[in-house]
Amino acid sequence: MTVNEQFDAASLQWLVAPEPLRALLRRSSAMHRHLCPRQVLGARMGIYAGELLGLALPQTNKRLYVFVETDGCFADGVSVATGCWLGRRTMRLVDEGKVAATFVDSQTGQAVRITPRPDSREQARRFAPDARSRWHAYLIAYQLMPVTDLLAAQPVTLTVDLKAIISRNGIRTVCDCCGEEIINAREVVRNGQTLCRTCAGDGYYRIENR
């Protein structure tokens, strides 16, 4: 047995979900070499969003757009359930440090934000009373709990322009300051100059000796 197979075997012994959730969790756990409670939460949020928005998921088009509020295992659980990925430009990280996500139907504008219920951890013990630890109780119970006991959903209105975020293919320009290419209409026009956001003073890094 390979190292990867050992990780899979150790992880998947706790896979108790019914289909199709089971298949989604196999995909997610394969990417991480383990299964964890946050992957389960992400996958179940994605499934629930499809039910609430009336969309068939995982999608094969780009109709659904997702804002995830933390990264890591949770985001991959959301991705395998929805078909929304950073690489497909159908997911965006808005780092709020929360295990939560907002799902948007880009055709209708309908949006729903889904979070774990505040008492979901306490409820987990009822659904997995024989679990050997709290972590294992969460892992097992989150697969089995009725969705309305596990998750809370709330209709929301976006305060950002989704069309501007998605932008259009082929849009590109060059920063007048650093000379680097800018895609997806992310440039800033200031005092007649076209600038990238870093040169405009809104960057996440600072160039030394500038």
Backbone as a ProteinNet text record, in pm:
[ID]
protein_1_A
[PRIMARY]
MTVNEQFDAASLQWLVAPEPLRALLRRSSAMHRHLCPRQVLGARMGIYAGELLGLALPQTNKRLYVFVETDGCFADGVSVATGCWLGRRTMRLVDEGKVAATFVDSQTGQAVRITPRPDSREQARRFAPDARSRWHAYLIAYQLMPVTDLLAAQPVTLTVDLKAIISRNGIRTVCDCCGEEIINAREVVRNGQTLCRTCAGDGYYRIENR
[TERTIARY]
85.5	0	88.7	59.6	138.4	101.9	186	158.6	23.2	-4.9	-133.2	-249.4	-235.9	-342.1	-362.4	-252.8	-264.4	-341.7	-310.8	-383.7	-531.3	-560.4	-698.9	-772.7	-707.9	-772.6	-802.7	-707.2	-726.9	-837.4	-844.5	-944.1	-1083.1	-1090.3	-1221	-1294.4	-1229.9	-1304.8	-1413	-1398.9	-1498.1	-1597.8	-1593	-1684.8	-1815.4	-1916.5	-2043.7	-2160.5	-2131.4	-2237	-2305.5	-2432.7	-2499.7	-2454.5	-2481.1	-2456.5	-2561.2	-2530.4	-2404.5	-2296.9	-2329.5	-2230.3	-2105.1	-2121.9	-2006.1	-1907.8	-1958.8	-1870.8	-1797.4	-1865.8	-1801.5	-1690.3	-1714.6	-1613.7	-1493.7	-1516.2	-1402.2	-1313	-1374	-1296.5	-1219.9	-1287.3	-1222.6	-1110.2	-1135.2	-1032.5	-911.7	-933.7	-822.3	-725.2	-776.3	-690.4	-606.9	-658.8	-592.2	-525.6	-550.6	-502.1	-563.2	-674.1	-748.5	-888.1	-976.7	-1111.7	-1126	-1182.8	-1197.1	-1335.6	-1378.1	-1512.1	-1538	-1437.3	-1461.4	-1484.8	-1423.3	-1456.3	-1603.9	-1650.1	-1790.1	-1881.4	-1849.8	-1932.5	-1935.2	-1819.2	-1815	-1898.5	-1886.9	-1963.3	-2113	-2151.6	-2293.9	-2350.8	-2272	-2316.8	-2339.6	-2247.6	-2262.7	-2387.2	-2412.8	-2533.5	-2658.8	-2657.5	-2772.5	-2798.3	-2691.8	-2706.4	-2773.8	-2735	-2799.4	-2948.1	-2987	-3129.6	-3203	-3143.4	-3209.1	-3220.8	-3119.3	-3119	-3178.3	-3210.9	-3269.1	-3170.6	-3045.1	-2941	-2888.6	-2860.2	-2800.2	-2650.1	-2600.1	-2459.1	-2401.5	-2269.1	-2170.1	-2197.4	-2177.6	-2209	-2101.1	-2142.5	-2049.1	-2034.1	-2112.9	-2099.1	-2044.7	-2069	-2019.3	-2133.2	-2248.8	-2364	-2352.4	-2310.8	-2300.2	-2165.2	-2167.5	-2045.9	-2048.7	-1933	-1927.4	-1822	-1860.8	-1767.1	-1745	-1623.2	-1592.8	-1522.9	-1549.6	-1500.4	-1380.2	-1327.1	-1198.3	-1143	-1015.3	-952.8	-933.5	-850.1	-820.4	-920.9	-932	-1014.5	-1159.2	-1210.7	-1349.6	-1377.2	-1289.6	-1310.8	-1311.3	-1228.5	-1226.9	-1353.3	-1408.4	-1537.2	-1645.6	-1645.5	-1741.1	-1719.5	-1594.6	-1563.3	-1610.6	-1584.2	-1622.5	-1774.2	-1846.3	-1992.4	-2056.1	-1991.7	-2053.2	-1993.7	-1867.5	-1798.5	-1744.3	-1742.3	-1686.1	-1543.2	-1450.7	-1309.4	-1243.7	-1140.3	-1062.1	-1006.9	-960.4	-901	-999.8	-1128.2	-1230.8	-1294.9	-1246.5	-1297.7	-1447.5	-1486.8	-1623.7	-1625.2	-1510.9	-1499.2	-1405.3	-1437.4	-1350.2	-1336.8	-1214.3	-1188.9	-1204.5	-1296.6	-1310.9	-1278.5	-1156.3	-1105.8	-1161.5	-1272.7	-1335.4	-1302.4	-1229.3	-1200.2	-1322.3	-1417.9	-1541.7	-1565.2	-1615.3	-1655.6	-1795.9	-1798.2	-1923.8	-1901.6	-2010.7	-1999.6	-2129.6	-2116.2	-2231.7	-2234.1	-2347.8	-2366.3	-2458.2	-2413.6	-2485.8	-2519.1	-2646.1	-2688.5	-2662.1	-2560.8	-2520	-2623.4	-2717	-2821.5	-2936.5	-2974.1	-3089	-3047.9	-2924.2	-2880	-2917.6	-2992.5	-3031.8	-2908.8	-2899.1	-2782.3	-2826.5	-2754.4	-2783.3	-2651.3	-2646.2	-2527	-2558	-2466	-2486	-2374.1	-2412.3	-2317.7	-2355.3	-2261.7	-2301.9	-2390.1	-2488.1	-2567.6	-2478.3	-2502	-2415.3	-2405.2	-2510.4	-2509.1	-2474.2	-2421.2	-2396.1	-2294.2	-2195.7	-2096.1	-2159	-2244.5	-2311.3	-2405.9	-2474.9	-2568.2	-2495.7	-2370	-2295.1	-2286.6	-2275.8	-2263.7	-2387.8	-2504.4	-2627.3	-2626	-2565	-2564.8	-2447.1	-2346.4	-2231.7	-2190.1	-2277.8	-2249.8	-2131.6	-2098.1	-1990	-1857.2	-1851	-1726.9	-1615.1	-1493.5	-1383.2	-1325.9	-1366.3	-1323.4	-1424.1	-1413	-1502.3	-1481.4	-1354.4	-1323.2	-1392.5	-1384.9	-1450.7	-1602.6	-1654.2	-1799.1	-1842.3	-1764.8	-1797.2	-1789.7	-1684.1	-1663.7	-1779.4	-1822.3	-1930.5	-2065.5	-2093.1	-2225.9	-2254.1	-2153.9	-2176.8	-2218.1	-2183.5	-2226.9	-2371.2	-2420.2	-2549.3	-2660.3	-2625.5	-2726.8	-2819.9	-2949.9	-3039.9	-2985.4	-2996.7	-2931.2	-2979.7	-3106.6	-3157.3	-3111.4	-3062.6	-3000.2	-2854.7	-2792.8	-2650.4	-2622.1	-2702.9	-2671.9	-2784.4	-2745.5	-2840.5	-2820.3	-2928.8	-2921.7	-3000.4	-2944.3	-3008.6	-2994.3	-3105.5	-3094.6	-3018.7	-2931.3	-2852.1	-2849.7	-2810	-2788.5	-2641.3	-2575.5	-2433.1	-2411.5	-2304.1	-2264.6	-2150.2	-2112.6	-2009.7	-2073.5	-2008.5	-2058.6	-2004.9	-2090.2	-2045.3	-1999.3	-2068.8	-2029.2	-1889.2	-1857	-1723.5	-1618	-1652.3	-1558	-1529	-1635.5	-1618.4	-1547	-1579.7	-1519.6	-1543.2	-1454.2	-1467.7	-1331.6	-1333.2	-1208.9	-1142.2	-1010.1	-935.3	-909.7	-960.5	-935.6	-798.7	-712.8	-579.1	-527.3	-443.6	-375.7	-242.4	-167.1	-34.1	-26.8	32.5	49.6	152.5	115.4	206.3	324.6	317.7	426.8	524.1	476.1	566.7	580.9	491	498.7	442.8	385.7	331	189.5	156.2	24.1	-82.8	-200.9	-315.7	-429.9	-490.6	-603.8	-730.3	-841.9	-972.3	-1019.1	-975.4	-1020.6	-993.5	-875.2	-840.3	-754.3	-738.7	-657.5	-729.3	-649.1	-699.7	-652.8	-743.1	-706.6	-699.4	-579.2	-558.2	-472.7	-524.2	-453.5	-409.5	-497	-469	-378.6	-333.8	-247.4	-325.6	-289	-342.9	-245.5	-292.6	-205.6	-259.9	-167	-208.8	-241.3	-308.5	-351.9	-235.3	-127	-10	52.1	70.3	127.6	34.1	-94.5	-191.1	-195.7	-116.2	-108.6	-197.9	-256.4	-349.3	-299.5	-168.7	-111	-97.3	-77	-56	93.7	181.3	326	386.4	509.4	582.9	713.9	746.5	873.4	984	1089	1199.8	1279.1	1331.9	1419.4	1348.1	1213.6	1144.7	1137.5
-119.9	0	124.4	221.3	343.6	436.6	541.5	641.1	707.4	742.6	805.3	712.8	586.2	490.2	475.1	482.1	473.9	592.6	713.3	831	817.7	772	756.4	655.7	543.7	440.2	489.3	561	611.5	715.6	794.9	901.6	849	764.1	725.8	625.3	573.6	487.6	567.6	700	786.3	840.2	792.1	836.6	759.9	823.9	757.7	821.8	919.8	994.4	909.6	936.2	872.8	937.6	871.2	933.7	1044.2	1151.4	1175.6	1243.7	1278	1344.1	1258.5	1129.7	1039.8	1056.4	1060	1073.5	1207	1312.2	1443.9	1445.6	1384.1	1382.6	1297.5	1193.3	1116.6	1205.4	1287.7	1377.5	1478.9	1537.5	1638.6	1579.1	1464.5	1402.8	1358.6	1321.4	1280.2	1395.9	1517.7	1633.7	1665.8	1632.6	1668.8	1551.1	1430	1307.8	1287.3	1352	1327.8	1385.3	1346.2	1402.3	1474.7	1594.7	1672.4	1736.3	1783.2	1841.2	1959	2040.5	2158.9	2121.3	2014.1	1966.6	1926.1	1860	1817.8	1939.4	2038.5	2160.7	2227.7	2237.8	2301.2	2227.3	2094.9	2015.9	2026.1	2021.2	2028.1	2167	2271.1	2405	2413.6	2355.7	2359.5	2286.8	2169	2093.5	2172.5	2229.6	2306.3	2428	2495	2611.3	2573.8	2459.6	2415.1	2393.9	2337.4	2316.3	2449.4	2543.8	2671.3	2756.8	2749.3	2830.9	2757.9	2630.9	2554	2525.7	2501.1	2475.4	2333.3	2270.6	2137	2150.2	2091.4	2100.4	1960.9	1944.2	2042.7	2092.3	2219.1	2278.1	2246.8	2248.8	2232.9	2363	2464.1	2596.6	2691.8	2820.3	2918.2	3003.3	2944.7	3021.6	3056.4	2962.4	2987.5	3049.2	3151.4	3216.1	3209.7	3182.7	3165.1	3257.6	3323	3396.3	3313.2	3263	3189.1	3283.7	3265	3358.6	3307	3191.8	3143.4	3046.6	3017.7	2927	2789.8	2706.5	2575.5	2469.1	2367.2	2249.9	2286.2	2382.4	2423.2	2464.8	2547.4	2597.8	2484.6	2383.7	2271.3	2186.8	2176.8	2109.8	2180.4	2313.3	2392.2	2366.6	2364.8	2351.1	2218.2	2108.2	1978.9	1965.7	2031.8	2022.5	2111.9	2223.2	2321.8	2324.5	2283	2302.7	2443	2520	2655.6	2648.3	2705.4	2698.4	2833	2862.9	2983.7	2982.1	2864.8	2853.5	2872.6	2855.4	2876	3014.1	3091.8	3226.8	3224.1	3124.8	3116.8	3114.8	3144.4	3152.1	3265.8	3333.9	3440	3427.2	3443.9	3443.3	3584.8	3601.4	3724.4	3685.1	3707.4	3646.1	3715.1	3661.3	3709.3	3619.7	3510.7	3418.4	3342.9	3320	3251.9	3132.2	3024.5	2909.4	2941.4	3016.5	3065.4	3093.3	3095.6	3122.7	3183.6	3269.1	3326.7	3274.8	3220.9	3157.4	3245.6	3279	3374.8	3313.3	3318.4	3280.7	3401.1	3391.1	3506.4	3544.5	3456.7	3489.6	3566.7	3530.2	3594.5	3698.1	3691.2	3779.9	3731.7	3622.4	3570.1	3520.8	3556	3519.4	3470.5	3371.1	3317.1	3292.3	3336.5	3314.9	3202.4	3105.8	2987.5	2976.8	2949.8	2934.7	2811.9	2758.8	2656.7	2720.8	2648.7	2699.8	2713.9	2815.9	2839.3	2720.1	2638.4	2523.7	2392.3	2399.3	2275.8	2186.2	2243.5	2161.3	2089.6	2160.3	2095.6	1985.5	2013.2	1914.4	1790	1807.1	1694.5	1577.4	1603.9	1496.3	1407.3	1465.1	1384.8	1286.8	1325.5	1242.2	1144.5	1169.1	1077.6	1060.8	1003.4	995.6	905.9	812	718.2	757.3	876.1	919.7	928.9	899.5	890.1	1025.6	1131.9	1267.4	1366.2	1491.9	1595	1609.9	1604.6	1618.6	1508.9	1386.6	1276.4	1290.6	1344.4	1368.2	1467.7	1574.5	1672.1	1607	1532.6	1470.7	1377.5	1297.1	1201.9	1271.8	1354.5	1416.6	1511.7	1586.4	1680.9	1609.7	1483.3	1406	1359.1	1347.2	1282.1	1377.7	1491.4	1582.4	1633.2	1648.5	1715.4	1853.7	1892.6	2015.6	2136.9	2139.2	2255.1	2256.7	2143.5	2141.4	2185.3	2161.8	2190	2330.4	2375.4	2498.6	2601	2727.8	2838.9	2910.9	2943	3011.2	3140.4	3243.9	3375	3441.9	3486.4	3561.6	3691.7	3726.2	3848.7	3923.7	4050	4133.1	4171.9	4148.9	4182.1	4332.9	4373.7	4515.2	4538.9	4436.3	4447.3	4417.7	4464	4445.3	4313.1	4211.7	4080.2	4083.8	4159	4167.7	4226.3	4325.4	4385.7	4287.8	4206.3	4106.6	4002	3954	3852.7	3910	4035.4	4106.2	4030.4	4048	3980.8	3930.8	3824.5	3770.1	3869.5	3870.9	3949.1	4092.8	4136.4	4274.4	4282.3	4366.6	4383.5	4522.8	4570.9	4698.7	4691	4801.1	4802.5	4917.6	4891.2	4995	5098.2	5226.4	5332.1	5350.4	5293.9	5309.6	5192.8	5070.6	4955.2	4881	4905.2	4840.6	4700.2	4652.1	4517.2	4514.5	4399.6	4383.8	4367.2	4423.6	4412.5	4351.4	4245.2	4181	4196.5	4159.4	4156.3	4292.4	4400.4	4536.7	4574	4536.4	4568.2	4694.1	4768.8	4888.5	5003.6	5100	5222.6	5340.1	5429.6	5548.8	5666	5728.1	5835.8	5945	6064.3	6178.7	6150.8	6084.7	6056.6	5937.1	5873.5	5756.1	5627.4	5523	5389.4	5316.1	5277.2	5217.4	5083	4992.1	4872.3	4913.5	4827.7	4864.8	4884.6	4812.7	4830.7	4967.7	5005.9	5137.3	5250	5219.6	5318.9	5328.5	5246.3	5254.3	5158.4	5061.2	4968.2	4824.7	4806	4673.4	4597.1	4466.1	4382.9	4363.8	4424.3	4417.9	4554.3	4574.5	4697.8	4661.5	4725.9	4700.5	4774.5	4702.1	4763.2	4854.8	4962.8	5058.6	5132.4	5145.7	5226.9	5369.7
0	0	0	-87.7	-95.3	20	37	141.3	117.7	-8.9	-40.3	-7.3	-40.4	-11.9	138.1	215.5	360.3	414.3	364.6	406.6	371.8	248.7	205.8	293.3	321.5	400.7	541.2	602.7	737.3	740.9	636.7	631	599.2	499.4	446.8	534.1	636.7	728.3	800.8	801.1	864.1	763.2	640.5	536.6	549.9	605.9	635.2	560.5	477.9	409.9	303.5	278	164.3	33.9	-76.3	-207.1	-228.7	-304.3	-377.2	-293.7	-168	-83.2	-68.5	-56.2	-40.6	-156.7	-279.3	-395.8	-394	-353.9	-348.3	-243.8	-130.1	-24.7	-63.1	-143	-193.3	-280.8	-364.3	-450.4	-367.4	-270.6	-187.6	-104.5	-43.2	40.9	-40.6	-165.1	-250.3	-275.1	-279.2	-301.3	-177.8	-60.6	64.8	134.7	86.2	148.7	287.3	313.4	436.6	419.2	507.7	512.5	644.3	642.1	764.6	769.8	887.7	901.3	808.9	783.9	699.5	554.1	507.4	372.5	364.9	469.4	472.4	471.8	553.5	556.6	419.6	355.6	224.6	121.7	120.2	23.5	49.9	176.4	207.3	178.3	199.1	161.2	11.7	-65.7	-210.6	-257.1	-202	-237.4	-200.3	-80.4	-31.7	-120.1	-161.3	-248.7	-379.9	-435.6	-559.3	-540.8	-425.7	-397.6	-383.5	-311	-286.1	-412.6	-498.2	-620.1	-740.3	-722.8	-832.1	-944	-907.8	-1007.6	-995.2	-1108.1	-1109.7	-1088.3	-982.5	-947.2	-928	-947.9	-990.8	-1133.8	-1154.8	-1283.6	-1386.6	-1512.3	-1622.9	-1700.6	-1660.4	-1720.3	-1614.2	-1629.2	-1532.6	-1477.1	-1463.3	-1416.3	-1267.7	-1185.7	-1042.1	-1009.5	-924.6	-875.6	-723.9	-662.8	-518.6	-457.6	-349.7	-265.7	-139.2	-118.5	3.7	101.1	230.8	331.1	409.7	367.7	416.3	313	322.9	226	288.4	227.6	281.8	242.5	327.7	298.6	270.3	344.4	327	182.5	126.8	-8.7	-111.1	-90.4	-183.7	-171.2	-50.2	-35.4	-114.3	-107.8	-186.6	-335.5	-377.6	-520.1	-577.8	-506.5	-564.2	-572.4	-482.4	-483.6	-588.3	-620.2	-708.9	-849.1	-862.8	-989.8	-1004.5	-895.5	-896.8	-843.1	-918.8	-883.2	-907.6	-829.2	-855.2	-996.9	-1040.4	-1173.1	-1286.7	-1259.7	-1362.9	-1350.6	-1255.2	-1231.3	-1198.4	-1121.9	-1071.9	-918.9	-859	-713.4	-678	-568.5	-519.3	-368.3	-319.5	-176.6	-122.1	-28.7	47.6	191.5	234.1	356.7	480.8	530	652.2	771	746.1	852.8	901.2	810.3	846.8	754.5	812.1	731.6	678.4	571.7	514.4	366.8	290.8	147.6	96.6	-3.4	-71.1	-213.9	-252.6	-382.2	-465.1	-586.7	-669.8	-805	-841.5	-976.3	-1065.5	-1150.2	-1230.6	-1336.1	-1365.5	-1463	-1400.5	-1278.8	-1213.9	-1110.2	-1062.7	-956.1	-817.1	-809.6	-679	-603.9	-475.8	-396	-259.3	-208.1	-75.2	-3.1	121.2	204.1	301.6	309.3	392.4	494.8	618.8	728.8	811.7	890.2	988.1	1095	1145.2	1256.2	1379.9	1461.5	1578.2	1671.9	1679	1770.2	1701.4	1579	1503.4	1573.4	1638.4	1707.9	1827.1	1900.3	2012.8	1964.2	1854.1	1798.8	1748.9	1707.6	1650.2	1747	1872.9	1971.7	1974.5	1943.7	1940.7	1825	1713.9	1594.3	1591.2	1673.7	1679.8	1825.4	1908.7	2053.4	2088	1999.6	2029.1	1964.7	1905.4	1841.3	1944.9	1900.7	1996.4	2036.7	1967.7	2002.9	1947.1	1990.2	1935.4	1785.5	1741.3	1598.7	1518.6	1565.1	1494.9	1499.7	1609.6	1616.5	1509.8	1493.2	1388.5	1250.7	1226.8	1096	1059.8	1154.3	1128.3	1121.9	1222.4	1232.2	1116.8	1072.9	964	836	822.5	706.3	718.9	842.2	867.4	910.4	965.1	1019.6	911.3	940.3	845	812.3	688.6	644.8	723.3	762.8	835.5	981.5	1032.6	1164.6	1157.7	1043.2	1026.7	974.9	878.2	805.7	815.1	808.7	801.9	669.5	601.7	471.8	478.3	418.9	421	284.4	223.5	98.7	122.9	31.1	45	-87.4	-79.7	-198.1	-201.7	-312.2	-323.6	-319.1	-253.6	-254.1	-352.4	-427.3	-530.4	-665.3	-771.2	-907.1	-962.3	-965.5	-1010.5	-1155.6	-1239.9	-1380.6	-1395.3	-1310.6	-1316.2	-1266.6	-1166.1	-1115.6	-1222.2	-1287	-1391.1	-1512.2	-1547.7	-1659.9	-1790.1	-1888.8	-2017.6	-2063.1	-2142.4	-2195.9	-2289.7	-2288.8	-2387.1	-2348.4	-2231.8	-2190	-2123.7	-2176.3	-2118.1	-2147.2	-2057.7	-2076.3	-2004.2	-2005.1	-1943.7	-1844.9	-1729.3	-1628.4	-1675.8	-1669.3	-1713.2	-1619.7	-1500.1	-1403	-1407.6	-1385.7	-1378	-1510.3	-1604.6	-1734.8	-1739.3	-1630.2	-1627.6	-1685.1	-1744.8	-1805.2	-1697.4	-1723.6	-1633.7	-1713.1	-1658.4	-1725.9	-1642.2	-1703	-1635.8	-1585.3	-1650.8	-1619.2	-1473.7	-1423.5	-1284.6	-1272.5	-1381.5	-1377.6	-1305.1	-1262.8	-1200	-1285.5	-1321.9	-1398.5	-1301	-1292	-1195.9	-1260.1	-1260	-1318.9	-1462.5	-1537.5	-1676.8	-1700	-1594.6	-1607.4	-1581.6	-1654.2	-1628.9	-1538.3	-1419.8	-1319.9	-1273.4	-1239.1	-1167.2	-1023.9	-951.8	-817.8	-722	-744.4	-658.7	-680.7	-805.7	-834.9	-794.6	-786	-740.1	-588.3	-520.1	-375	-301	-373.9	-310.1	-322.9	-313.7	-331.4	-201.1	-212.5	-95	-65.4	-148.9	-127.2	-159.7	-116.1	-144.3	-208.4	-318.8	-388.3	-314.1	-277	-205.1	-296.6	-236.9	-306.1	-416.6	-405.7	-506.9	-454.9
[MASK]
++++++++++++++++++++++++++++++++++++++++++++++++++++++++++++++++++++++++++++++++++++++++++++++++++++++++++++++++++++++++++++++++++++++++++++++++++++++++++++++++++++++++++++++++++++++++++++++++++++++++++++++++++

